[in-house]
Amino acid sequence: MEILQVVLQVILAITSLLLTLLILLHKGRGGGVSDMFGGGVTSSLGSSGVAERNLNRITVILGLIWITTIIVLGLLTKFTTGI
């Protein structure tokens, strides 16, 4: 069980970092964090509608993996400690 917890914690850390990066890559719609960096980088990366849709899909899938990992870790912790 301890190996499973370590694997899930590593997955949680990786998905957390990737989610942060992907969310910052999204096209700014004005007044957000993307405008703080000038908006030039985000507009060139998100200029295509297909690229933005793919970025949305990847972000949603990664978010679902992140939420599932948190729930499984919580259940694993609850049933391991017996609380």
C-alpha positions in Angstrom: 0.0 0.0 0.0 2.9 2.4 0.7 4.2 2.0 -2.8 0.8 2.8 -4.2 0.6 6.0 -2.1 4.1 7.1 -3.2 3.1 6.5 -6.9 -0.1 8.4 -6.5 1.7 11.3 -4.7 4.2 11.5 -7.6 1.4 11.5 -10.1 -0.3 14.2 -8.1 2.8 16.4 -8.1 3.4 16.0 -11.8 -0.2 16.7 -12.8 -0.2 19.7 -10.5 2.8 21.2 -12.2 1.4 20.4 -15.7 -2.0 21.9 -14.9 -0.4 25.1 -13.7 1.6 25.4 -16.9 -1.3 24.5 -19.2 -3.6 27.0 -17.5 -1.0 29.7 -17.9 -0.7 28.9 -21.6 -4.4 29.5 -22.3 -5.3 32.5 -24.4 -5.9 35.6 -22.3 -9.3 37.1 -22.5 -8.1 40.4 -21.0 -6.9 41.5 -17.6 -5.5 38.1 -16.5 -2.1 36.7 -15.7 -1.4 36.4 -19.4 -1.5 40.1 -19.8 1.1 40.5 -17.1 3.7 39.0 -19.4 2.8 41.2 -22.3 0.4 38.7 -24.0 2.8 38.2 -27.0 3.7 34.6 -26.0 0.2 33.5 -25.3 -1.3 35.0 -28.4 1.2 33.3 -30.7 0.7 29.9 -29.0 -3.1 30.2 -28.9 -3.6 31.9 -32.2 -5.1 28.8 -33.8 -8.6 27.7 -32.9 -7.4 24.0 -33.2 -4.5 24.6 -30.8 -6.7 26.3 -28.2 -9.3 23.4 -28.4 -6.5 20.8 -28.0 -5.1 22.8 -25.1 -8.6 22.8 -23.5 -9.0 19.1 -24.0 -5.6 18.3 -22.5 -6.3 20.6 -19.6 -9.7 19.0 -18.8 -8.2 15.4 -19.1 -5.3 16.4 -16.8 -7.8 18.0 -14.4 -9.8 14.8 -14.2 -6.7 12.7 -13.6 -5.7 15.2 -10.8 -9.1 15.1 -9.1 -9.2 11.3 -9.4 -5.7 11.0 -7.8 -6.8 13.2 -4.9 -9.9 11.2 -4.3 -8.0 7.9 -4.4 -5.3 9.2 -2.1 -7.9 10.4 0.3 -9.8 7.1 0.4 -6.5 5.2 0.7 -5.5 7.3 3.6 -8.9 7.0 5.3 -9.0 3.2 5.0 -5.4 2.7 5.9 -5.5 4.7 9.1 -9.0 3.4 10.1 -10.5 6.7 11.0 
